[in-house]
């Protein structure tokens, strides 16, 4: 399909919308076709080796998800810069070293018929200080996170023009390498307080040059990254982004900002927008607000809707000329189908339910279940991340999830594991420097 042509699903009457189900294929602007409307959302795995290369355990995990019935798999954070990691054992994609192992991962994820995209990311200031004591960011704005929660972040350094251009180039090179490894597409992480999101937000971008100030200039980094990635991967390779519907934080990126940015994205060659929200400072992606939500705080009348960001999806979908996906909070088959029929979105993203039941997309599509699992409802906020990460570890070991694992025990086990992973990373890097 030539670029610029409207997609068939966007000019539909009510009867057409009613005919769309989770099983309906979707054609993207670049011509690629997704086999159904369920997407395994990106979730950080932290299972690379100490050189930040893919591993057999990651292959085991994605072999399981590849057979899940989801039409599209999105990998967790694959970093474009080894000095900016979200977790110690992220995959890093800077050069061809490790590309053979990454190719095995890409091939494994596609064995069951799913499409598999690499999510590529740069953390900006959201990197542990043990990994990087001088992280780069648009401006010198320190992270304001919960004390005593195991976080350690250094004050960031404002990026120079050369460093900005280097970061843009890194996204382009990593995207081309992902294509070479055999992935079917890439998703640029422009949400959750990572580097692209930091440029978009007036809370974290205080620059007075051409990369800051008015929203159009704060969005320049994102637009130039997309252009560079497209030039690197070619016209027929899908490019998506993960974008906050809102940061849900006073003085930060708002839903009105999001809709305006989507208008500019319509002028690019983007194939898919995934809507999410929040950041490490405001973890709305798990349905939690720790600070003033600003102008986009949810009213009591809308809190009953199951998906966290669905209230904002219709406005974005109306503004977008490319498909829109929403991730966060979807649990019921009825809720997913209603969102499709209402024209709020084109794709449903599922994250944590695919950890608790890796086959839940197939079961939903077959009508075997009406609701995806939601074990987080029984967990304490401070145990959520550790519990789900330890379930991922089990899946990587070829085991089933243990839904009876106590949250506190799982969280403590994960904290110890991640401490060991950090030490392994730092030891490996020290050894390489000394060689």
C-alpha positions as CSV (number, residue, x, y, z in Angstrom):
1,X,0.0,0.0,0.0
2,X,1.5,3.4,-0.9
3,X,2.2,5.7,2.0
4,X,-0.4,8.4,2.5
5,X,-3.4,6.2,1.5
6,X,-6.1,6.0,4.2
7,X,-6.4,2.6,5.8
8,X,-9.6,0.7,5.1
9,X,-10.7,0.5,8.7
10,X,-10.7,4.3,9.3
11,X,-13.6,5.2,6.9
12,X,-16.2,3.0,8.4
13,X,-19.9,3.3,9.3
14,X,-21.4,1.8,12.4
15,X,-22.1,-1.6,10.9
16,X,-18.5,-1.8,9.8
17,X,-17.3,-1.0,13.3
18,X,-19.6,-3.6,14.8
19,X,-18.0,-6.3,12.5
20,X,-14.5,-5.7,13.9
21,X,-13.5,-8.3,16.5
22,X,-10.3,-9.2,18.2
23,X,-9.7,-11.7,15.5
24,X,-9.9,-9.1,12.6
25,X,-6.5,-8.6,10.8
26,X,-5.1,-5.1,10.6
27,X,-3.1,-3.5,7.7
28,X,-0.6,-0.9,8.7
29,X,0.3,2.1,6.5
30,X,3.5,0.5,5.4
31,X,1.6,-2.5,4.0
32,X,2.4,-5.0,6.8
33,X,-0.5,-7.0,8.1
34,X,-1.1,-8.0,11.8
35,X,-3.1,-11.2,12.1
36,X,-5.3,-10.0,14.9
37,X,-6.0,-7.1,17.3
38,X,-4.3,-8.4,20.4
39,X,-0.7,-7.3,21.1
40,X,1.6,-8.5,23.8
41,X,2.7,-5.2,25.3
42,X,6.4,-4.5,26.0
43,X,7.5,-5.5,29.5
44,X,11.1,-5.3,30.7
45,X,12.6,-8.8,31.0
46,X,16.0,-8.2,32.4
47,X,17.3,-11.6,31.2
48,X,20.2,-10.6,29.0
49,X,23.7,-11.7,30.0
50,X,26.3,-9.5,31.6
51,X,27.4,-8.3,28.1
52,X,23.8,-7.2,27.5
53,X,23.3,-9.9,24.8
54,X,20.2,-12.1,24.3
55,X,20.2,-15.5,26.0
56,X,18.5,-18.9,25.7
57,X,16.2,-17.9,28.7
58,X,14.8,-15.0,26.7
59,X,14.3,-17.4,23.8
60,X,12.3,-19.7,26.1
61,X,10.2,-16.8,27.3
62,X,9.4,-15.6,23.8
63,X,8.8,-19.1,22.5
64,X,6.0,-19.3,25.0
65,X,4.6,-15.9,24.1
66,X,5.0,-16.6,20.4
67,X,2.5,-19.4,20.8
68,X,0.1,-17.3,22.9
69,X,-2.2,-16.3,20.0
70,X,-1.3,-12.6,20.2
71,X,-0.9,-11.2,16.7
72,X,2.0,-9.0,17.6
73,X,4.8,-9.3,20.3
74,X,6.6,-6.2,21.5
75,X,10.0,-6.9,23.2
76,X,10.9,-5.2,26.4
77,X,13.4,-2.3,26.5
78,X,16.3,-2.9,24.0
79,X,18.7,0.0,24.7
80,X,20.4,2.1,22.1
81,X,23.2,3.1,24.6
82,X,25.0,0.8,27.0
83,X,25.5,3.7,29.4
84,X,21.8,4.2,29.7
85,X,20.1,1.0,30.9
86,X,16.7,0.7,32.5
87,X,17.9,-2.5,34.3
88,X,21.3,-4.1,34.5
89,X,20.5,-7.0,32.1
90,X,18.7,-5.1,29.3
91,X,19.7,-6.1,25.8
92,X,21.8,-3.4,24.3
93,X,21.9,-3.0,20.5
94,X,24.8,-0.7,19.6
95,X,26.7,-2.8,17.0
96,X,26.8,-6.2,15.4
97,X,28.3,-7.8,18.5
98,X,25.6,-10.0,19.9
99,X,23.5,-9.8,16.8
100,X,23.6,-13.5,16.2
101,X,22.1,-14.2,19.6
102,X,19.5,-11.5,19.0
103,X,18.6,-13.1,15.7
104,X,17.9,-16.4,17.5
105,X,15.5,-14.5,19.8
106,X,13.7,-12.8,16.9
107,X,13.3,-16.1,15.1
108,X,12.1,-17.9,18.2
109,X,9.4,-15.3,18.9
110,X,8.0,-15.7,15.4
111,X,7.8,-19.5,15.4
112,X,4.1,-19.6,16.4
113,X,3.0,-17.1,13.7
114,X,3.1,-13.9,15.6
115,X,4.8,-10.7,14.3
116,X,7.7,-9.6,16.6
117,X,8.9,-6.0,17.0
118,X,11.9,-4.7,18.9
119,X,11.1,-1.9,21.3
120,X,14.2,0.4,21.3
121,X,14.8,2.9,24.0
122,X,17.1,5.4,25.6
123,X,16.6,6.0,29.4
124,X,17.9,9.5,29.6
125,X,18.0,10.4,33.3
126,X,16.2,7.1,34.4
127,X,19.3,5.0,34.8
128,X,20.7,3.7,38.0
129,X,23.6,5.7,39.3
130,X,25.7,2.6,39.7
131,X,25.6,2.2,35.9
132,X,25.9,5.8,35.0
133,X,26.7,8.6,37.6
134,X,26.4,11.3,34.9
135,X,23.3,10.4,32.8
136,X,22.2,12.6,29.8
137,X,18.9,14.3,29.7
138,X,17.4,17.4,28.0
139,X,17.9,19.5,31.1
140,X,19.3,19.3,34.6
141,X,16.1,18.1,36.3
142,X,16.6,15.5,39.1
143,X,14.2,12.5,39.4
144,X,11.7,12.9,42.2
145,X,11.0,9.3,43.2
146,X,9.9,7.5,46.3
147,X,12.7,7.3,48.8
148,X,13.5,3.9,50.2
149,X,12.1,2.1,47.2
150,X,15.6,0.9,46.0
151,X,16.0,3.6,43.5
152,X,19.4,5.4,43.0
153,X,19.5,8.1,40.3
154,X,22.2,10.8,39.7
155,X,21.5,14.4,38.7
156,X,21.5,14.4,34.9
157,X,23.7,16.5,32.6
158,X,22.0,18.6,29.9
159,X,22.8,17.2,26.5
160,X,24.9,19.2,24.1
161,X,23.9,19.5,20.4
162,X,26.4,16.8,19.5
163,X,25.0,14.5,22.2
164,X,21.5,15.0,20.9
165,X,22.6,14.2,17.3
166,X,24.4,11.1,18.6
167,X,21.2,9.9,20.4
168,X,19.2,10.3,17.2
169,X,21.8,8.3,15.3
170,X,21.8,5.6,17.9
171,X,18.0,5.1,17.5
172,X,18.5,4.8,13.7
173,X,21.4,2.4,14.0
174,X,19.7,0.2,16.5
175,X,16.5,0.1,14.3
176,X,18.6,-1.0,11.3
177,X,20.3,-3.7,13.4
178,X,16.9,-4.9,14.7
179,X,15.8,-5.3,11.1
180,X,19.0,-7.2,10.3
181,X,18.4,-9.5,13.2
182,X,15.0,-10.5,11.8
183,X,12.5,-8.5,13.8
184,X,9.3,-7.5,11.8
185,X,9.3,-3.9,13.0
186,X,10.4,-1.5,15.8
187,X,8.7,0.5,18.4
188,X,10.3,3.7,19.7
189,X,9.8,4.1,23.4
190,X,8.6,7.7,23.7
191,X,6.6,7.2,27.0
192,X,7.1,6.6,30.7
193,X,9.7,9.3,31.4
194,X,12.4,7.9,29.1
195,X,14.6,10.2,26.9
196,X,12.1,11.0,24.1
197,X,9.4,11.5,26.8
198,X,11.8,13.8,28.7
199,X,12.1,16.0,25.6
200,X,8.3,16.2,25.1
201,X,7.6,17.2,28.7
202,X,7.8,20.8,29.9
203,X,8.5,19.4,33.3
204,X,11.8,17.8,32.2
205,X,12.7,19.9,29.2
206,X,13.8,23.4,30.3
207,X,15.9,24.1,27.3
208,X,15.9,27.6,25.6
209,X,17.4,26.4,22.3
210,X,15.7,24.7,19.3
211,X,15.1,21.5,21.3
212,X,13.0,23.1,24.0
213,X,10.4,25.8,24.7
214,X,7.2,25.6,22.7
215,X,5.7,22.1,22.2
216,X,6.7,22.0,18.6
217,X,10.3,22.4,19.6
218,X,10.1,19.9,22.4
219,X,8.6,17.4,19.9
220,X,11.5,18.0,17.4
221,X,13.6,15.2,18.9
222,X,10.8,12.7,18.4
223,X,10.2,13.8,14.9
224,X,13.8,13.7,13.9
225,X,14.3,10.2,15.5
226,X,11.4,8.9,13.4
227,X,12.9,10.4,10.2
228,X,16.3,9.0,11.0
229,X,14.9,5.5,11.7
230,X,12.8,5.5,8.5
231,X,15.8,6.4,6.5
232,X,17.7,3.6,8.1
233,X,15.1,0.8,7.8
234,X,13.4,1.6,4.5
235,X,9.8,2.3,3.5
236,X,8.2,-1.1,4.1
237,X,9.5,-1.8,7.6
238,X,6.9,-1.0,10.4
239,X,7.8,1.8,12.8
240,X,5.6,2.4,15.9
241,X,5.9,4.5,19.0
242,X,4.8,4.2,22.6
243,X,3.5,7.6,23.6
244,X,2.0,8.9,26.8
245,X,-1.6,9.9,26.5
246,X,-0.6,12.1,29.4
247,X,2.2,12.2,31.9
248,X,-0.6,12.8,34.5
249,X,1.7,15.2,36.3
250,X,1.4,18.9,37.0
251,X,3.4,20.9,34.5
252,X,4.3,17.9,32.3
253,X,3.0,16.5,29.0
254,X,-0.8,16.7,28.8
255,X,-3.4,14.9,26.7
256,X,-3.9,18.2,24.8
257,X,-0.2,18.1,24.1
258,X,-0.5,14.5,23.0
259,X,-3.2,15.2,20.5
260,X,-1.3,18.1,19.0
261,X,1.8,15.9,18.7
262,X,-0.3,13.3,16.9
263,X,-1.2,15.9,14.3
264,X,2.5,16.3,13.6
265,X,3.1,12.6,13.6
266,X,0.5,12.3,10.8
267,X,3.0,14.1,8.6
268,X,5.6,11.4,9.3
269,X,5.8,7.8,8.1
270,X,4.7,6.3,11.4
271,X,2.7,3.1,11.3
272,X,1.3,2.7,14.8
273,X,0.8,4.7,18.0
274,X,0.5,2.9,21.3
275,X,-1.0,5.0,24.1
276,X,0.2,4.6,27.7
277,X,0.8,7.1,30.5
278,X,2.8,8.2,33.5
279,X,6.4,7.7,34.4
280,X,8.7,6.4,37.2
281,X,7.6,9.5,39.2
282,X,3.9,8.9,38.5
283,X,3.3,5.2,37.8
284,X,0.0,5.4,36.0
285,X,0.9,2.5,33.8
286,X,0.0,0.3,36.8
287,X,-3.0,2.4,37.7
288,X,-1.4,4.3,40.5
289,X,-0.9,8.1,41.1
290,X,1.6,9.3,43.7
291,X,1.4,13.0,42.8
292,X,-1.0,15.6,41.6
293,X,-2.3,14.4,38.3
294,X,-2.6,17.8,36.8
295,X,-5.3,18.7,34.2
296,X,-5.8,15.1,33.2
297,X,-6.7,13.6,36.5
298,X,-9.6,11.1,36.0
299,X,-13.0,12.2,37.2
300,X,-15.1,9.8,39.4
301,X,-17.5,9.3,36.5
302,X,-14.8,7.8,34.3
303,X,-12.9,5.7,36.8
304,X,-15.3,2.7,36.2
305,X,-13.8,2.1,32.7
306,X,-11.4,-0.8,33.0
307,X,-8.6,0.4,30.8
308,X,-6.5,3.2,32.4
309,X,-6.1,5.4,29.3
310,X,-9.2,4.6,27.3
311,X,-10.8,7.9,28.2
312,X,-8.1,9.6,26.2
313,X,-8.0,7.2,23.3
314,X,-11.0,8.4,21.3
315,X,-9.6,11.9,20.9
316,X,-6.2,10.6,19.8
317,X,-7.8,8.0,17.5
318,X,-9.9,10.8,15.9
319,X,-6.8,12.9,15.3
320,X,-4.5,10.1,14.0
321,X,-4.2,8.8,10.5
322,X,-2.5,5.6,11.7
323,X,-3.8,2.9,13.9
324,X,-3.9,3.4,17.7
325,X,-3.3,0.8,20.4
326,X,-4.1,1.2,24.1
327,X,-2.3,-0.7,26.8
328,X,-3.0,-0.7,30.5
329,X,-5.9,-2.2,32.5
330,X,-7.7,-4.3,29.9
331,X,-8.9,-7.5,31.5
332,X,-12.3,-8.5,30.1
333,X,-13.2,-9.7,26.7
334,X,-16.3,-7.5,26.8
335,X,-14.2,-4.4,27.6
336,X,-11.8,-5.1,24.8
337,X,-14.5,-5.7,22.2
338,X,-16.4,-2.6,23.3
339,X,-13.4,-0.4,22.8
340,X,-13.0,-1.8,19.3
341,X,-16.6,-1.3,18.4
342,X,-16.8,2.2,19.9
343,X,-13.9,3.2,17.6
344,X,-11.6,4.1,20.5
345,X,-8.7,2.1,19.3
346,X,-7.5,-0.5,16.7
347,X,-5.4,-2.7,18.8
348,X,-5.6,-3.9,22.4
349,X,-2.3,-4.2,24.4
350,X,-2.0,-6.9,27.1
351,X,0.9,-7.0,29.5
352,X,0.7,-8.5,33.0
353,X,-2.1,-11.0,32.2
354,X,0.3,-12.6,29.7
355,X,2.7,-13.3,32.6
356,X,0.0,-14.8,34.7
357,X,-1.3,-16.8,31.8
358,X,0.9,-16.9,28.7
359,X,-2.0,-18.4,26.7
360,X,-4.7,-15.8,27.6
361,X,-4.8,-14.2,24.1
362,X,-5.6,-17.6,22.5
363,X,-8.2,-18.3,25.1
364,X,-9.8,-14.8,24.7
365,X,-9.9,-15.2,20.9
366,X,-11.4,-18.7,21.2
367,X,-14.0,-17.5,23.7
368,X,-12.7,-20.0,26.3
369,X,-12.4,-17.2,28.9
370,X,-14.2,-13.9,29.3
371,X,-11.6,-12.3,31.6
372,X,-7.8,-12.3,31.6
373,X,-6.1,-13.0,34.9
374,X,-5.6,-10.0,37.3
375,X,-3.4,-11.3,40.2
376,X,-2.2,-7.7,40.8
377,X,-5.4,-7.0,42.7
378,X,-4.2,-9.1,45.6
379,X,-0.7,-7.6,45.7
380,X,0.7,-4.7,47.6
381,X,1.9,-1.8,45.5
382,X,5.5,-2.3,46.6
383,X,5.4,-6.0,45.7
384,X,4.0,-5.6,42.2
385,X,7.2,-5.2,40.2
386,X,9.1,-7.9,42.1
387,X,6.2,-10.4,41.9
388,X,5.7,-10.1,38.2
389,X,9.5,-10.1,37.5
390,X,9.9,-13.3,39.3
391,X,7.1,-14.9,37.3
392,X,9.0,-13.8,34.2
393,X,12.1,-15.6,35.6
394,X,10.0,-18.8,36.0
395,X,8.8,-18.5,32.4
396,X,12.4,-18.0,31.3
397,X,13.3,-21.2,33.1
398,X,10.6,-23.1,31.2
399,X,8.3,-23.2,34.3
400,X,4.7,-22.1,34.7
401,X,3.9,-19.0,36.7
402,X,3.4,-19.6,40.5
403,X,0.3,-17.5,41.2
404,X,0.4,-18.5,44.8
405,X,3.8,-17.0,45.5
406,X,3.5,-14.4,48.3
407,X,4.1,-10.9,47.1
408,X,6.6,-10.0,49.9
409,X,8.6,-13.2,49.3
410,X,8.7,-12.7,45.5
411,X,9.7,-9.0,45.9
412,X,12.6,-9.9,48.3
413,X,13.8,-12.6,45.9
414,X,13.7,-10.2,43.0
415,X,15.6,-7.5,45.0
416,X,18.4,-10.0,45.7
417,X,18.4,-11.2,42.1
418,X,18.7,-7.7,40.7
419,X,21.5,-6.9,43.1
420,X,23.4,-9.9,41.8
421,X,22.6,-8.9,38.2
422,X,24.0,-5.4,38.9
423,X,27.2,-6.8,40.3
424,X,27.6,-9.2,37.3
425,X,27.2,-6.2,35.0
426,X,29.7,-4.0,36.8
427,X,32.2,-6.9,37.1
428,X,31.9,-7.6,33.4
429,X,32.4,-4.0,32.5
430,X,35.4,-3.6,34.8
431,X,37.0,-6.7,33.3
432,X,36.6,-5.4,29.8
433,X,38.0,-2.0,30.8
434,X,41.1,-3.7,32.3
435,X,41.7,-6.0,29.3
